[in-house]
Amino acid sequence: MGHPVNMAVLAVLALLALILVCICLLYYGAPPTLLSGGAETLYCHDGDIMACAVGPCNGLASCIGGVWSGCRWERVCMPGSTKICQDQLCPSGIRECNQCGTGYGPCRAP
């Protein structure tokens, strides 16, 4: 068996590597699922834009330096957050932000 100090150092390095991967995913976004499909989507020209999806969220990927970026979409709210609303059927209600953060659902009773 390895020395306990060596094992601790390896565990710390593995944890740091995992943290670095998580930071990269948060900064660059998850790898997109390109919606047009086909081998032609592996290569791109700078400035190209393509529809993509990450789970249930649809967005756009951009070609930067010949490589597709992560899938991005405009977030207008924090998923699951609510805001107060009023409409004809509900004079005092709430709207909930959808799971992608792209908008609020219908006004409903709290």
C-alpha positions in Angstrom: 0.0 0.0 0.0 1.1 3.6 -0.6 2.2 5.9 2.1 -0.8 7.7 3.8 0.6 11.2 2.9 1.0 10.2 -0.8 -2.6 8.9 -0.8 -3.8 12.2 0.8 -1.9 14.2 -1.8 -3.5 12.2 -4.6 -6.9 12.6 -3.1 -6.4 16.4 -3.0 -5.2 16.5 -6.6 -8.2 14.5 -7.8 -10.5 16.9 -5.9 -8.8 19.9 -7.5 -9.1 18.3 -10.9 -12.8 17.7 -10.4 -13.3 21.3 -9.2 -11.5 22.6 -12.3 -13.7 20.6 -14.6 -16.8 21.9 -12.8 -15.5 25.5 -13.2 -14.9 25.0 -16.9 -18.4 23.6 -17.4 -19.9 26.5 -15.6 -17.9 29.1 -17.6 -18.0 27.5 -21.1 -21.3 25.7 -20.7 -22.2 22.1 -21.2 -21.2 20.6 -24.5 -24.1 21.3 -26.9 -26.2 18.8 -28.7 -26.2 20.3 -32.2 -29.6 20.0 -33.7 -28.8 20.0 -37.4 -26.8 16.7 -37.0 -24.4 15.1 -39.4 -20.6 15.1 -39.7 -20.6 18.6 -41.1 -21.3 19.9 -37.5 -17.9 18.7 -36.2 -16.1 21.5 -38.0 -17.1 25.1 -38.3 -16.1 28.5 -39.5 -15.7 31.3 -37.1 -18.9 33.2 -36.7 -21.2 30.2 -37.6 -24.2 29.8 -35.3 -26.2 26.6 -34.9 -29.2 25.6 -32.8 -28.4 23.3 -29.9 -30.0 21.9 -26.7 -28.8 21.0 -23.2 -31.5 18.8 -21.7 -34.8 20.6 -22.1 -33.2 24.0 -22.9 -32.8 25.2 -26.5 -30.1 27.7 -27.3 -27.4 28.6 -29.8 -23.8 27.5 -30.1 -21.2 29.8 -31.8 -18.1 28.8 -33.7 -15.1 30.3 -32.1 -11.6 29.4 -33.4 -13.1 26.5 -35.5 -14.7 24.9 -32.4 -18.3 25.0 -31.3 -18.9 26.9 -28.0 -21.1 25.6 -25.2 -24.9 25.9 -25.8 -26.0 29.3 -24.6 -29.4 31.0 -24.2 -30.6 34.2 -22.7 -31.6 33.8 -19.1 -34.1 36.4 -17.9 -34.8 34.8 -14.5 -33.5 32.3 -12.0 -35.1 28.9 -12.5 -37.7 28.3 -9.9 -37.9 31.9 -8.7 -41.3 33.6 -8.6 -42.7 37.1 -9.1 -46.0 38.6 -8.2 -48.5 39.0 -11.1 -52.0 40.1 -11.9 -54.3 39.1 -14.7 -58.1 38.9 -15.3 -58.4 35.4 -13.7 -56.0 36.0 -10.9 -55.9 39.5 -9.3 -53.1 38.5 -7.0 -50.9 35.6 -8.1 -47.4 34.4 -8.9 -45.5 33.4 -12.0 -42.7 30.8 -11.7 -39.5 31.0 -13.8 -39.2 27.9 -16.1 -36.4 25.4 -15.6 -34.2 27.0 -18.3 -34.5 30.5 -16.9 -35.9 31.8 -20.2 -39.2 33.2 -18.9 -42.1 33.0 -16.5 -45.1 30.7 -16.7 -48.7 31.7 -16.4 -50.1 33.7 -13.5 -51.6 31.4 -10.9 -52.9 31.5 -7.4 -50.1 31.3 -4.7 
